[in-house]
Amino acid sequence: MVSGSFGILIGIGVVFVLITLYYTFKRPIDLEGILAANRNVGLISGSLSILATWIAPPAILIAGQVSYQMGLAGAFWFTVPNALTLVVFALFAADIKKRIPKGYTISQIFPHSEGKLYGTVATLTFFRSFIIFVQAVIGGAAFLTFFSDFSRTVAIGIILSILLSYSLLSGLSASIITDLIQMVILGVLFVVFVPWTVVTGDGITAFLQVLSVENVRSIFVPPGLYFGIIISISLFTAPFVNQFIWQRVFAIKESKLKQSFTLAGVLFFFIPFGISVLGFMAAMQSLAVENPVLAGYVPMAQYLPEVISTIVFVILATALLSTADSALVACASILAIDFGNTLLETGIDEVRMTRVSMIGVAVVVGLAALGPFNLLDWLLFNAAIGAVLIAPLLMSIYREQDLNPQRVFYGLALAILFSFPLFSYASLQNDNPLRILALIGGFLISTVPLLADFEPFKSLYKNHL
């Protein structure tokens, strides 16, 4: 239990507000600043901001849970694809920026005149950003209730209040500024406290015990393999359908994009790996774990001095805010640009609409975070969104001529009708093979209509489809 936790959180919020005010005082807060950080972010700022948003609650919470519950298979499938995803996406980032150099949202890759298609993509990308926001709030609330005596409801309210306090000032600019601070602070956790816990608690022995032949084999056979397929689909499609990743593509200088994503991917590997080792310790040493999502932090509480809990509390509080504020800005940008400006043509000032959207989204996310679904449930559902969107997005990035919007729309609609209900049912039944069927089916259904835009398939499509 951390004493004075409420005061610490208020202090974090005040610091973030003051820093945001300092860096934005001499700069006009216009649409470019609030949604694209003026498009001049450099290598270090860009890579650390990508790292901060990619870390998310899954990396610092679920990494410990899956290693504790699933052993080596869970740790492997969560860590390796996670890091590789950013490195692979580095190859695509510059092409996205060239395609829509003045873009704000993913949907702008499609013609806005086609309202049904544009609106469908906007809705899916909004829902995905919304899910990530809910994940961040649920993870933050679990963490706060673990380290303090806050109730879950109060914890959620505190998190959302802090986020709004500085995000309303300058949106993405504020998010990137605070990302840098959060990454420096989080570095202390992984450079100092994780190794300290491993050494003090004999974590090396626990790690070596996990590296048995049987455990290595578990990576490539069910149920570990099923989890690996689902989480890999979710991760590898994530940057392509993730609004706040695209926002960083738009914000970072084109000459620094590839290096920024590659560096972020390399640095990211050590974060879930370090938390996974702590999860192994909790499992192999039979430590008392009340909430599996916090399994990675039980060894810290067990083996480090009590005063360290306060420091870890500050570190994790700032880290969890980094993803939440990015998701908040992402949701608001889609509502303001895609719906308010493009589809509804409200004519309302976009900066004002963005800020109003932030408040509305925060309220709805707070209510959703109080629901019955856990962090892993929300995370896995992202895979269904990525599976149906990935093919149309890739085609739109690399095809000079616009895709046929009617075919793309109906392909997406059918894919959604097939994939989402089936994936939801499979999640309720915890049926991983059925989840995989839903993902593959959704991908194929959304992809088949696109084949008509390839020359070898045009005659087939005209004659038979």
C-alpha positions, 0 to 999 in steps of 0.5 A, a space after each residue: 500500500 502506497 501512502 499519499 497516493 492521491 497526492 502523488 497522482 495530483 502532483 503528476 497531473 499538475 506537472 504534466 499540465 505545467 510542462 504542457 503549458 511551458 512547451 505550448 505557450 509560444 505556439 498557437 494551438 491550431 488543428 496542426 498542433 492539436 492533431 499532428 504536432 505541427 508535423 516536425 517531430 524528430 528521431 528521438 522524440 518520435 521513437 520514444 513517443 511511438 514506444 510510449 504509445 505502443 507499450 500500453 497496458 498490455 506490455 506492462 500488465 498482460 505480459 506478466 499475466 500471460 507469462 504467469 498463467 501460460 508460461 514460456 508460450 505466453 511470454 514468447 508469443 506476446 513479446 516477439 511479435 510485439 517488437 517485430 511489428 514496429 520494425 516491420 511497420 517501419 517499412 510502410 510508414 513513409 509510404 503512408 505519409 507520401 500517400 496522404 502527407 497532410 492527413 489526420 486520420 486513417 479514413 482519409 486514405 479513402 475518398 471522402 465522397 463515398 460516405 458509406 465506405 468512409 464512415 465504415 472505416 471511421 467507425 472501425 478505427 474509432 472503435 479500435 481506439 476506443 478499445 485501447 482507451 478502455 484497456 488503458 483505463 482498466 489497466 490503470 484502475 487495476 494498478 491503482 487499486 493494487 498500490 492504494 486503497 482507491 475503489 475501482 470507480 474512484 481510480 477510473 475517475 482520477 485517471 480520466 481527470 488527469 488525462 483531460 487536464 493536460 490533453 485538452 490544452 494541446 492534444 497530440 502536442 501534449 501527448 508527445 511532450 509527456 511521452 518523453 517524460 514518461 519514457 525516461 521515468 519508465 526507463 528507471 523501472 526496467 534499468 533499476 527495479 526489474 533487475 534488482 527484483 530478479 537478483 534479490 528474488 533469484 529470478 534467474 533460477 526461475 527463468 532457467 526452470 521455465 526454459 525446459 524442452 517441454 516448455 519450449 515445445 509448448 510454444 508451437 503446439 496448442 493451446 500456446 500456438 492458438 494464442 500465438 496465432 490470435 495475438 500475432 494477427 492482432 499485433 501485426 495488423 495493429 499499426 495499420 488500423 491504429 489511429 494514434 500510430 498513424 498520427 505519429 506517422 503524420 507528425 514525425 518528419 518523413 526522413 526520420 520515420 523508418 528509423 523512429 519505428 525501428 528504434 522503437 521496436 528494438 527498445 520495446 522488446 526489453 519491456 515485456 521481456 522484463 515483466 515476463 521474467 517477473 511473471 515467471 518468478 511469481 509462478 515458479 515461486 508460488 507467490 500469492 497473486 490475487 489479480 493475474 494481470 498484476 502478477 509481474 509486480 507481485 515479486 517487486 512487492 515481495 522482494 524490494 524494500 517497502 519504500 520502493 513501492 512508492 517509486 514504482 507507483 509513480 513510474 507506472 502511473 505515468 507510463 499508463 497515462 502515456 497510452 491513455 492520452 494517445 488513445 483519447 486524442 485518437 478518438 477525438 480526432 476521428 470524431 472531429 475530422 471524420 464525422 464532424 468535419 467530413 461526413 456531417 459537415 457541421 462547420 463547427 471549429 475543429 479545435 473546439 470540436 476536438 476538445 468537446 469530443 475528448 470530454 465526451 469520449 472520456 465519460 463513455 470510456 469511464 462507463 465502459 471500463 466499469 463493465 464485466 470484460 477484463 483487459 485480455 478480452 478487450 485486447 483480443 477483440 482488436 484482432 477482429 478489427 485488424 483482420 477485416 481492415 488490413 487488406 483494404 488499407 494496404 491496397 489503398 496505400 500502394 495502389 495509385 488509383 482509388 479502389 472501387 468504394 462500393 466493392 470495398 464497402 460491401 466486402 467490409 460489411 460482410 466481413 464484419 457481419 461474419 467475423 465480429 459475432 463469431 469472434 465475440 461468441 468464441 471469446 465468451 466460450 474461450 474457444 481459440 480455434 473458433 476465434 481463429 476461424 472468425 479472424 481468417 474468415 473476416 480477412 478472406 471476405 474483405 479481401 476477395 472483392 479487392 481482387 477485382 482491381 487486379 488485372 488477372 482477376 478483372 475478367 473473372 470478376 466481370 463474368 462470374 462475380 
